[in-house]
Amino acid sequence: MNLDNLLKVENLISYIGAKEFDDKFIEGLLLKDNKFSNENLSYLNFNDVVFMKCNFQNCNFTNAFFNNCTFLSCDFSGSSFDLSYFDKIKIEESKFSGCVFNDAKLNNVIIEESNFLYANFMESTLQDVFIDKSAFVESFFDECKLKNFVLDGVDFTKAEFFKTKLSKIDFRTSTIDNIRFSDTHVEIVGMIVDTFQAASLAECLGIKVLN
């Protein structure tokens, strides 16, 4: 996305208040150094928007729509994205710790060198998602649908995958120490792991691996 073609806005709240929006549609903006907390930004429709060095902590983005957007060096910690939709998204060197994505839909999303500690993706759909060198420590993926979910160097320590099928997902370059499943452990069927990870998963099933 060519930043020169975007309208630079330093205060999104003022921008929204000064204009009449059709269905809260926001397009073609460069949001740089915007800093807000506890704002209600639900139902906004972001199209072709770049968020750069923004801080939107504990904000409400419920039912928001993000299309062809980029997040660069941002902090959205504690914000809610319930029922939101993300399509053609890039997230780089950003922080979404403690964010809630319940029943959200993420499609064609790239996440690089970002922090999603304690994030909650309950009942969400993640399709065509690539995650690289990012942390999802103690995050929740309960009852999610994962399709073409590609990982490289992701930290899932103590993450929870309750009733989420992990078949054909390759975790070999990622950290899965103490990840959690349902009592039936049906989620792990078909996971792709290395030998060391397999031994760790075997312990979850009560199996002792001896040399």
N, C-alpha and C positions, 0 to 999 in steps of 0.2 A: 504494500500500500504506500503510495507516494504522499508523504506528510505535507508537501507543499500544496497539495490540492485540498487539504482539510482546513476548516475554520478553527482557529485556536480559541478555546474557551477556558478561562481561568476560574470561573465560578458556575458550575452546572446549575445550581439552585436558582441563581439570579437569571440565568439564560432561560430556564424553563418558565420562571415567573413572568418574564418579559415578552413571551411569545404565546400565540395560540397554536396548540398542537392538535392535529387530527389523530386521535387514539394515542396521544403521547409519543408520537413518532419522532425520533432524533436521528439525524443522518449526517455523515460527512464531517465529524468533529474530531479535533485533537484536544483531548482533555489532559492538560498538563498541570501538575502540582495542585490539583484540587484536593482539599482536605475538609472532610466532613465526618460527623459521627451522629448516630441515632437518627438519621434522616429516613423518611418514608419515600422510597423510590420504586415502589411496586408498580407493576403494569406498564413500565416504560419500555419502549421499543428502540433498541440501539442498533443501527445499521451503518457499517463502514465507520466505526468509531475506534480511535486509538486512545487508550488510557495509559498515560506515561507519568510515573512517579506520583501516582494518586494515592490518597489515603481515605478510604471509606469504611471506617471501623464501625461495627455494630449497626449497619444500615439494613433496611428492609428492601430487598429486590424480589419479593414474592411475585410470581407470574410475570417476571420481566423476560424480554426476548433480546438475545444478542446474536447478531448475524454479521459475519465477516469482521470481527472485532479483534483487537490486539491489546494485551495487558503487559506492560513493560515496567518492571521494578515498582509494582504497586503493593499496597497492603489493604486487604479487604477483611481482615480478621474479625471474627464474631458476627459477620453479616449473614443474612438469610436469603437463600436463593430457591426456596421451596417452589415447586411447580414451574420453574423457569426453564427456558429453552436456549441451548447454545449450539450454533452451527457455524462451521468454518472459523474456528477460534484458535489463537495462539496466546499462550500464557508463558512468560519468560521472567525468571528471577523475581517472582512475586510471592506474596504470602496470603494464604487463605485459611489460616489456623482457626479451628473452631467454627468454620462456616457450615451451614446446614443446606444440603441440596436434596431434601426429601422430595421424591416423585419428580425429580428434574430429568431433563433429556439432554445428553451431551453427544453431539454428532460431529465428526471431522474436527477433533480437538487435539492440539499439540501442547503438551505441558513440559517445560524444560527448566531445570534447576529452580524449582519452586517448593514451597512449604505448605502442606495440607495437614499438619498435625491436628488430630482430633476432629477432622472433618467428617460429616455424616452424610452419606449418600443413600439413605434408606429408600428402597423401592424405586431407585432411579434406573434409567437406561443409558448405558455408555457404549456407543458404537463408533468404530473407526477412531479410536483414541490411542495416541502414542504418548507415553510418559517416559521422560529421560532425566536421570540423575535428580530425582525429587524425593521428598520425604512425606510419607503418609502414615507416620507412626501413630498407633492407637486410633486410626480412622475406622469408620464403620461402613461396610458395603453389605448391608442386610437386605436380603430379598431383591438383589439387583439383577439386571440382565446385561451381561457383558458380551460383546461381539466384536471381533477383530480388536482386541484389547492388547496392545503391544507394549512391552516393558523393557527398559534398559537401565539398570542401576538404580532401582527404586527401593526405598526403605519402607517395608510394611511391618516393621516390628510391632508386635501386639495388636495388629489390625484384626478386625472381625469380619468374617465372610459368612454370616449366618444365612443359610438357605440360598446361597449364591453359587451357581455352578461355575467351576473353574476349569472345566475340561478344555484342553488344547491351548491353555494360556501358559506361556513360557516364563517361568520365574527364575531361571538358572542364573541370571546376572543380578538378581534382586535379593534383598534380605527379607526372610520370612520367619525370623525368630519369634517363637511364642505366638504365632498367629492363631486365631480362635475360630472354631466352627461349631455347628450344632452337635448334639450328643451322638447323632447317627454318623457324623463325619462324611455324609454323602457328598459334600461340596468338593472334596479333594479328588474324587474319581476323575481320572484323565488329566490331572495337573502335570505339567512338564517341569521336572526339577532335576538337580544334579544329585550325585551320590550322597554327599553330606546332607543336603536338604531332605533327601528321602529317609535317611536315618532319623532325623529330627521329627519328621512327620510320623514315622513308625512309633516313636515314643508316645505320640498323642493317641495312638491306637492301642497302647499297652504292649507293644512289641519291643523286645530287647534285641538289639543287633550286636552280635559278638564277633570279634575277629577270629 
